[in-house]
Amino acid sequence: MPRIYLGKIPLRWCDTCHTPVLSGTCACGAPARPVAVTPPGDARPAFPDDVDRVNRVFCEHFGAPLIPEGHLSLLNKVPADDRMDEIVLGGAVVGAIRYIPGEQCWEPLPRPNAAAFLRPTKRYVVVDDGAIPSIRDGGASVLAPGLLSIDPAVAEGDEVFILTEAGECIGVGRAKVDAAVATTMERGLVVRTRRNVSSACVPGEATWEDAVAANERILAEYEAASIQFVRDVAEKNPERPTVSYSGGKDSLATLLIVLKALGPVPLLFADTGLEFPETCENVEAVAERYGLEVLRVCDEAAFWSEFERSGPPAVDNRWCCRVCKLHPLGRLIDEHFGECLSFIGQRKYESVRRMQSRRVWRNDRVPQQLSAAPIQQWTAMHVWLYIFREKAPYNRLYERGLDRIGCFMCPSSDLATFALIRESCPELSEMWLAKLAGWQEKQGLPRDWVERGLWRKRGGADEEEDSYN
């Protein structure tokens, strides 16, 4: 998959505090080194459920967990056929987990630095000391003459650790034959070593409170710049200021900025009727915490009416945003204000279209709303550290592995996300699958149309509505 650059990647690491840092110097005064994550580099904290999932996958494959208790870890979503998350530990990418839709499971992709945190008890090979320099330094593959032993659990296609007789990890790669065959080979390829750029990895314990403290200066700078942006936009535009609130982290950070810049403002919440219960709970909790009025509009009936006519929405035919968000939102604004200024949690690191978007704009479908993006330049780490700093009530769904919050059946979601939703919200998932199956039968679509998620794309250009976040 091609790399996608949406802006400079500010992620660094302090080896003194053992925390991510978003500038060249940690608050402790120590220099912070870059973390070589894959672009776009919008890394986020690994929450407890994320850690459990990573450790479960590594235990299943290698017999040992990867992420130790007390260590901060990050996940960085990278371009993939479905979903793949790089894992950052000790200031280095130590591996990744990749979802395989056909098998409905996660596959671990370790890097050599993973050996700083685990000792594999299965799926490994041991090589002769004479092969060490060519494998460790030259990235050579493991050939049968250099193989001393291979774990019996290794099957063709497995990811494996390459170890010395002393137990040192000198590489990782993919087995080209299974263990039974490898033990009979006199020549030939056993493991194709994966080339990885070496990087520093310094294990150490820390908390997210430590991470907030390490980023005190940069958070204050980003906050001040965003507050000034809000004040400047509000001063130049007489429309009533509001915040478009979705129940997600970005709109929460935006709200916190607007509150400091302007004081209390109404929240506009376009309830599609397809929201997670936790999202509606978060809207209520935020409104109560900050004493805010919620202007809520819901047109769930319109969604199912359009579904009966057109079938499910797709990435390249996202009629759901128009029907359930933009049109109802326009009616809400007409009813209460006539026109309004809405601050929206849009960030350029989310997509190419949002990177190219102006920071103040009008959507043709809601011309009575002037939209502005105070946190356009923020990464997900800026957002999360700011929310942690402010001790703001964020949506609990983030702790279950969801990295973006929207409708539970959003066509932009990958199949890995739908698998997570099936685990945590089985009733919602079963209802949606039944609706899809009904449309599939009605239209005579292929048997695997639902299972493979083919309903999510019709074949046109991607369509994205940026007027609400």
C-alpha positions, 0 to 999 in steps of 0.5 A: 500500500502507498504511504500517505503523507498528510503533514509533518509527523511530530511524534518523538520519545523521551528515554528519560520519562519513557513517554511520547513527546510532540516536540524536540525537547521533553518538559524534563529538559531531555532531547526527544528522538523521532519515532519512525512510524509509518505515515500518516503517523496519526498514532493514538494511545493503546487503551487497556482493551487494545493492550489485551488484544495485542497481548492475546494475539502475541500469546497465541502465536509466540507464547508470550505477551508483548506489552508489559504492565506499566509501559505506555504503548501507542497504536498507529493505523497504517495503510492496509487492505483492511486494518493494520496497527503498528505498535510503539513501545519504548519509543520504537515500532516493535511490530504490528497486528494485521486483521485478515478478513477471510480468517476473521483473525489478527496476525502479529508482525513482530520486529526485532525490537519486540525481543526487548519485551518478550521471549518467544516460546513458540514459532521461532528458529535457532541458527548457527553462530556462523550465520549471525552476521549475514542475517543480523547485519545483511538481512539475509534469509535463513537457509537450511545449512545454517538452521540448528533447530525449529519449533515444531509449531512453525507452519509455512507462512508463519511469522517467526523470530530468528534466534541465536544459540544464546537466545538473542533475537537477530531478526524476524521473518516468514517461514517458507516451509513448515517445521517438519519439512525444514528438519529434512532439508539440506539446502534451500530457503527456510525463513525469508527475513524481513528487512527492518530499519533498526531504531533505538528502543528503551523500555521503561514504565510511565503513566499517561499523567507522566505523558501529559506532564512531558508535553506541558509546553507543546500542549499549551502552545497548541491550545493558545493558537487554537483559542486565538483562532476561535476568537478571530473567527468569531470576531469576524463573523457575527453568526451565533457560535456553536459546536457541532458535537458528535460524541467523538474525541475531536469534537470534544477537544474542539469544545474544550477550546471553544469554552476557553475562547468564548464561554458556553455555547450550544451543542449541535448534535445530529442524532442519526438514530444509528448512534452507539448508546455510549455516544448518546450517553457521552453527549448527555455527560458532556452537556451536564459537565459543562452546563451546555444546551444540546440542540438535538435533531434525529431523522432515523425514519429518513435513513430506513426510507432511503435504505429501502429505495437505494440500499445501504450507503457506501463510501462512494455513495454516502447518502447517509450523511446528507439524509441523516446529518446535513439536511436535519442539521440545516433544518435545526439551524433554520429553526433556532438561528437562521444562520450560525457559526459552527466549530467542528472537530476536523483534523488534517491527519484524518484523510487527504480530503480533510488535509486539503480542506480550508480551515473555514468553509461552507458546505453547499448542502448547509449554506446557513452554517459557517464551519471552522476547524480549530484543531486542524493542525492537531494529531490524535496524540495532541487530542488525547493528551489534551483530553487527559490533561483536562480530565474531560469525559470521553466516549467509552467506546475508545476503550474498546478498540474503536479509533473513530466514533460514528454510526455503528454501520458506517461504510467507512469502517474496516472489517476489523472494526465491524468484528469489534462491534460484533463482540461489544454490541451484538444486538446492533450488529445482528440487526444491521446484518439482517438488513443487509441480508434482506437487501442482498436477497432482494437484489440477487447479489452474490452470497459473499456480498455481506460477509466480505463487506462488498456493500461498503463500496459501489465502484465510484470515487470516495465521497466525504462530507466534512460539514459535521464531525 
